[in-house]
């Protein structure tokens, strides 16, 4: 139908001649097995179709897309999942060439490849600063058609032999109204046409409208695409969004089971498979860092409550249970109760805190609560009435065997430990061993 105007009102006229529809008669398939579905990313991204990737801002969609394009170009499995090796073309409207270079360098390092390996296999385009990045021209009431940029993209993909095309992102590529379902449907159908025109696969990226949503505007984004992926941050044990872990979810697929997830870990500007040995090493370091930070914050809160003569208890049934009290304090902000509880157990194990009579209350009875152990309160813990044992051991008498061996004389000890014979470095308590040994890693 062709729209026209009649006294200001829009009317539609049916043309006298129309192109005949391409009819399919099922009998032509008689005796022929249906072709197998072909995947770019096995069971995740189909070939000859367009897939929408969404995710909250800052989750790493652009990094994931560029890394996936690299894996496809090289035929390297993505997070352990096989890919169909194809030349790839990554077009971004948000990152400049320098950022693409930095990101590619990190991706190459993670995958163990070089820039030279990607020659003629992968191409990048930066459209930062270009104002004509719309893929379709919406004439609002008149017509919709491919833009000049659409034609440029199609030509570049065909010219470079790129059968995998990444378009980043909808905010720049879509000039229609996302709350008008027809506009969204037309755009999604144009991405499907582009995949067929280049004989390959299109992955286009989008942002959700708000936290918790998986797409912006009309639900047509969900209804029109046949394949949609979502990149998010899983929650850690404390219910907080993880810093380095990501999950890629198959939120919608007409060709595979939905709900499955690919886990990955961000490290040094690239994503790694959690099964990679490097991930376990990085996670061990991160756990030590988290434990150290939790221990330090617990001690800060304990010092403050003792200064205010507000004793706290190690008993979970007590009204003044230390982790519960510390989680409510201003200086404890950001550390949940469960993390303070873990820190308390570690600090008891390390001999850094103890239960003791702290001060006399109005009733002239001692108030009992937690405090730093005597060896942690004043430098190396000089205590009244020191015995011969403590005079020969400037670290003081500590109830843990791993602190009783002198002060832990070590080889090649750093300045921090030379100045502090107790072995406390940057708030972390190091396990020390007799002379001739070596310093071990910080205790978790």
C-alpha positions in Angstrom: 0.0 0.0 0.0 1.2 3.5 -0.8 0.2 6.4 1.6 -1.1 9.6 0.2 -2.8 12.8 1.5 -6.4 13.8 1.1 -7.4 17.1 2.7 -4.7 16.6 5.3 -5.7 13.1 6.2 -3.5 10.1 5.4 -5.2 7.5 3.1 -3.8 4.3 1.6 -4.2 3.2 -2.0 -3.5 -0.3 -3.3 -1.3 -0.4 -6.4 -2.7 -2.2 -9.5 0.4 -4.4 -9.9 2.3 -6.1 -7.1 5.3 -8.4 -7.0 4.3 -12.0 -6.7 5.0 -13.7 -3.4 7.5 -16.5 -3.3 5.4 -19.5 -2.5 6.8 -22.7 -0.9 5.0 -26.0 -1.5 5.9 -28.6 1.2 5.6 -31.4 -1.4 8.9 -30.2 -2.9 10.5 -31.4 0.4 9.2 -34.9 0.0 11.9 -37.5 0.6 14.4 -34.7 1.5 15.9 -34.5 5.0 15.7 -31.0 6.6 19.1 -29.3 6.6 21.0 -29.2 9.9 21.0 -25.8 11.6 24.4 -24.1 11.3 25.8 -22.2 14.3 28.4 -19.5 14.6 28.7 -20.0 18.3 27.6 -23.6 18.9 23.9 -23.6 20.2 24.2 -19.9 21.0 24.4 -17.7 17.8 22.8 -19.1 14.6 24.2 -18.5 11.1 22.1 -16.5 8.6 20.2 -14.8 11.4 20.6 -11.6 13.6 21.1 -11.9 17.3 20.6 -9.2 19.8 23.0 -8.8 22.8 21.9 -6.7 25.7 23.3 -6.0 29.1 23.6 -3.3 31.7 26.0 -0.5 31.1 29.6 -1.3 32.1 29.1 -5.0 32.0 31.4 -5.4 29.1 29.2 -6.0 26.1 31.6 -4.2 23.7 34.6 -6.2 25.1 32.7 -9.4 24.8 31.6 -8.6 21.2 35.2 -7.7 20.1 36.6 -10.8 21.8 34.0 -13.0 20.2 34.8 -11.5 16.8 38.4 -12.3 17.4 37.7 -15.9 18.4 35.5 -16.3 15.3 38.3 -14.8 13.1 40.9 -17.2 14.5 38.6 -20.2 15.0 39.4 -20.2 18.7 36.6 -21.6 21.1 34.9 -18.9 23.0 34.9 -19.8 26.7 35.3 -23.4 25.7 32.4 -23.3 23.2 33.3 -24.1 19.5 32.9 -21.4 16.9 32.6 -21.4 13.2 35.7 -19.8 11.8 34.8 -16.8 9.6 36.3 -13.4 8.8 34.7 -10.8 11.1 33.9 -7.1 10.9 33.4 -5.1 14.2 31.8 -1.7 13.8 31.5 0.6 16.9 29.9 4.0 17.2 31.3 4.6 20.7 35.0 3.6 20.9 37.8 5.4 19.1 40.6 3.6 17.3 43.0 4.0 20.3 40.5 2.2 22.6 40.0 -0.5 20.0 43.8 -0.9 19.9 44.1 -1.2 23.7 41.2 -3.6 23.9 42.6 -5.8 21.0 46.0 -5.9 22.7 44.5 -7.3 25.9 42.3 -9.8 24.0 45.3 -11.0 22.0 47.3 -11.5 25.2 44.4 -13.5 26.7 44.1 -15.7 23.6 47.8 -16.0 22.9 47.7 -14.5 19.4 49.4 -11.5 17.7 48.1 -8.6 15.6 49.7 -10.2 12.6 47.6 -13.3 13.1 44.5 -11.3 12.4 45.6 -10.0 9.0 42.7 -10.3 6.5 40.7 -12.2 9.1 39.3 -9.3 11.2 38.5 -5.6 10.5 37.5 -2.9 12.8 35.6 0.4 12.1 35.2 3.3 14.5 32.3 5.7 13.8 32.9 7.9 16.8 32.0 11.5 15.9 30.0 10.5 12.8 26.5 11.8 12.9 24.9 9.6 10.2 25.1 6.2 11.8 21.5 5.3 11.4 21.0 2.0 9.5 17.4 2.9 8.3 15.8 6.2 7.3 12.4 6.5 9.1 10.3 9.1 7.3 7.4 8.8 9.8 4.3 8.2 7.7 5.9 8.0 4.3 8.4 5.2 4.0 11.3 3.3 5.6 14.4 2.3 3.7 18.1 1.4 4.1 20.3 4.4 4.7 23.5 5.2 2.9 25.4 3.9 6.0 23.5 0.6 5.7 24.8 0.2 2.2 28.3 1.1 3.3 28.2 -1.6 6.0 26.8 -4.2 3.6 29.5 -3.3 1.0 32.3 -3.5 3.6 31.2 -6.9 4.8 31.0 -8.3 1.3 34.3 -6.7 0.2 36.3 -8.1 3.1 34.6 -11.5 3.0 33.3 -10.9 6.6 30.6 -13.4 7.4 30.3 -12.3 11.0 29.2 -8.6 11.5 29.0 -6.9 14.9 27.2 -3.6 15.2 27.7 -1.6 18.4 25.1 -0.2 19.3 21.3 0.3 18.8 21.4 3.8 20.4 23.3 5.1 17.4 22.1 2.7 14.7 18.3 3.0 15.3 16.8 6.3 14.5 13.1 5.3 15.0 11.0 5.4 18.1 11.6 2.4 20.2 8.1 2.7 21.8 6.6 2.2 18.4 6.4 -1.5 17.8 6.4 -1.2 14.0 9.7 0.8 14.0 11.4 -1.8 16.2 10.0 -4.7 14.2 11.2 -3.0 10.9 14.7 -2.5 12.3 15.0 -6.1 13.6 13.8 -7.3 10.2 16.4 -5.1 8.5 19.1 -6.8 10.6 17.8 -10.2 9.5 17.9 -9.0 5.8 21.5 -7.8 6.3 22.6 -11.2 7.7 21.1 -12.9 4.5 22.6 -10.3 2.2 26.1 -10.9 3.5 25.5 -14.6 3.7 26.5 -14.7 7.4 25.6 -13.6 10.9 24.8 -10.2 12.5 25.2 -9.5 16.2 23.8 -6.1 17.2 24.2 -4.6 20.7 21.7 -2.7 22.9 21.4 -1.2 26.3 18.5 -1.8 28.7 16.5 1.2 29.8 17.0 0.7 33.5 18.6 -1.6 36.0 16.9 -4.9 36.0 15.5 -4.6 32.5 17.0 -6.6 29.7 15.9 -4.3 26.8 14.8 -0.7 26.4 11.4 0.6 25.2 8.9 -1.6 23.4 8.7 -5.3 24.1 9.0 -5.7 20.3 12.8 -6.0 20.8 12.0 -9.2 22.7 9.3 -10.4 20.3 10.9 -9.7 17.0 14.3 -11.2 17.4 14.7 -15.0 17.3 17.9 -15.0 19.3 18.7 -12.7 22.3 21.6 -12.9 24.7 22.1 -11.0 28.0 25.3 -10.2 29.7 25.1 -9.6 33.5 27.0 -9.7 36.8 26.2 -12.6 39.1 25.8 -12.0 42.8 28.5 -13.1 45.2 28.0 -15.0 48.4 27.0 -11.7 50.1 24.3 -10.9 47.6 26.4 -8.2 46.0 27.1 -7.9 42.3 30.4 -9.5 41.6 33.2 -7.3 40.3 35.0 -9.6 37.9 32.6 -12.4 37.1 30.1 -12.2 34.2 27.4 -14.5 32.9 26.1 -14.6 29.3 22.6 -15.9 29.4 20.5 -17.3 26.5 17.5 -15.2 27.3 15.6 -16.1 24.2 16.2 -18.6 21.5 13.8 -20.2 19.0 16.4 -22.8 18.2 17.9 -23.9 21.6 16.9 -24.2 25.2 16.8 -20.9 27.0 18.2 -20.2 30.5 21.7 -21.7 29.9 24.6 -19.5 30.9 28.3 -19.1 29.9 30.4 -18.0 32.9 33.5 -15.8 32.3 35.9 -13.8 34.4 37.2 -10.3 33.6 40.9 -9.9 34.0 43.2 -7.2 32.7 40.7 -6.0 30.0 39.8 -9.4 28.6 37.5 -12.3 29.5 38.8 -15.7 30.6 37.2 -19.0 30.9 36.8 -19.8 34.6 38.2 -23.3 33.9 41.5 -21.6 32.8 44.2 -22.2 35.4 45.0 -18.5 35.3 41.5 -17.7 36.6 42.1 -19.8 39.8 45.3 -18.0 40.4 43.6 -14.6 40.0 40.7 -15.7 42.1 43.0 -16.8 44.9 44.7 -13.4 44.9 41.3 -11.7 44.8 40.1 -13.7 47.8 43.2 -12.8 49.8 42.7 -9.2 49.0 39.0 -9.3 50.0 39.9 -11.2 53.2 42.6 -8.6 54.1 40.2 -5.7 53.5 37.5 -7.4 55.6 40.0 -8.0 58.4 41.3 -4.4 58.4 37.7 -3.0 58.5 36.8 -5.3 61.4 39.8 -4.1 63.4 39.0 -0.5 62.6 35.4 -1.0 63.9 36.7 -2.9 67.0 39.1 -0.1 67.8 36.3 2.5 67.5 33.8 0.6 69.7 36.5 0.1 72.3 37.4 3.7 72.2 33.8 4.6 72.8 33.6 2.0 75.6 30.9 0.1 73.7 31.9 -3.6 74.2 30.9 -6.1 71.4 30.5 -9.8 71.7 31.5 -12.8 69.6 28.2 -14.5 70.4 25.7 -14.5 67.6 22.9 -14.5 70.2 24.1 -11.4 71.9 22.5 -8.0 71.3 26.0 -6.6 70.8 27.1 -9.3 68.3 30.2 -7.7 66.8 29.5 -8.4 63.1 26.0 -7.1 63.4 27.1 -3.9 65.3 30.0 -3.2 62.8 27.7 -3.6 59.7 25.6 -0.7 61.1 28.6 1.6 61.7 29.6 4.3 59.4 33.1 3.1 59.0 31.7 -0.4 58.4 29.7 0.7 55.4 30.0 -1.6 52.4 30.9 -4.7 54.4 27.9 -7.0 55.0 27.3 -8.8 58.3 28.4 -12.1 56.8 31.8 -10.7 55.7 32.4 -9.3 59.2 31.5 -12.7 60.7 34.1 -14.4 58.4 36.7 -11.8 59.4 36.0 -12.4 63.1 36.7 -16.1 62.7 39.9 -15.5 60.8 41.1 -13.0 63.3 40.4 -15.4 66.2 42.4 -18.0 64.3 45.3 -15.7 63.7 45.3 -14.7 67.4 44.7 -11.1 66.6 41.6 -10.6 68.7 40.5 -12.0 72.1 37.6 -11.8 74.6 38.7 -10.0 77.8 37.5 -7.7 80.7 37.6 -4.3 79.1 36.6 -1.7 81.7 34.4 -1.2 84.8 30.9 -0.1 84.3 28.7 2.1 86.6 28.0 -1.0 88.7 31.8 -1.4 89.2 31.7 -4.7 87.4 34.0 -5.4 84.5 32.4 -5.2 81.0 33.5 -8.1 78.9 34.0 -7.9 75.1 36.3 -8.3 72.2 39.6 -6.4 71.8 42.9 -6.7 70.0 45.2 -9.2 71.6 48.0 -7.7 73.7 50.6 -8.5 71.1 48.6 -6.4 68.5 47.9 -3.3 70.6 51.3 -1.7 71.1 53.8 -2.2 68.4 55.1 -5.7 68.9 53.0 -6.2 72.0 55.2 -5.3 75.0 53.2 -6.3 78.0 53.5 -5.7 81.8 55.5 -8.1 83.9 57.1 -9.6 80.8 58.7 -13.0 81.4 62.0 -14.2 80.1 60.2 -15.8 77.2 58.7 -12.5 76.1 62.0 -10.6 76.7 63.6 -12.9 74.2 60.6 -12.7 71.9 59.8 -9.0 71.1 56.6 -10.1 69.4 55.1 -11.0 72.8 53.5 -14.3 73.8 50.8 -15.1 71.3 48.5 -18.1 71.5 49.2 -19.2 68.0 52.1 -21.5 67.2 52.8 -19.8 63.9 53.8 -16.5 65.7 55.9 -18.2 68.4 59.0 -18.8 66.4 60.9 -15.7 67.4 59.6 -12.9 65.2 59.8 -14.9 62.0 63.3 -14.0 60.8 63.3 -14.4 57.0 65.6 -14.2 54.1 65.5 -11.0 51.9 62.9 -9.5 54.2 61.4 -6.2 52.8 61.8 -2.9 54.6 58.2 -3.2 56.0 59.0 -6.3 57.9 62.5 -5.1 59.0 60.8 -2.2 60.7 58.0 -4.3 62.0 59.3 -7.6 63.4 55.8 -8.8 64.0 55.4 -9.3 60.2 52.4 -7.1 59.8 52.5 -5.6 56.3 49.9 -3.2 54.9 47.4 -4.5 57.3 48.0 -8.2 56.5 49.4 -10.7 59.0 52.0 -12.9 57.4 52.6 -16.4 58.7 56.3 -16.5 59.6 58.7 -19.4 60.0 62.2 -20.0 61.6 65.3 -18.6 60.1 66.3 -20.1 56.8 62.8 -20.4 55.5 60.8 -18.1 53.3 57.8 -15.9 53.8 54.5 -17.6 52.8 51.5 -16.0 51.2 49.1 -14.0 53.3 46.7 -16.1 55.2 43.2 -16.1 53.9 
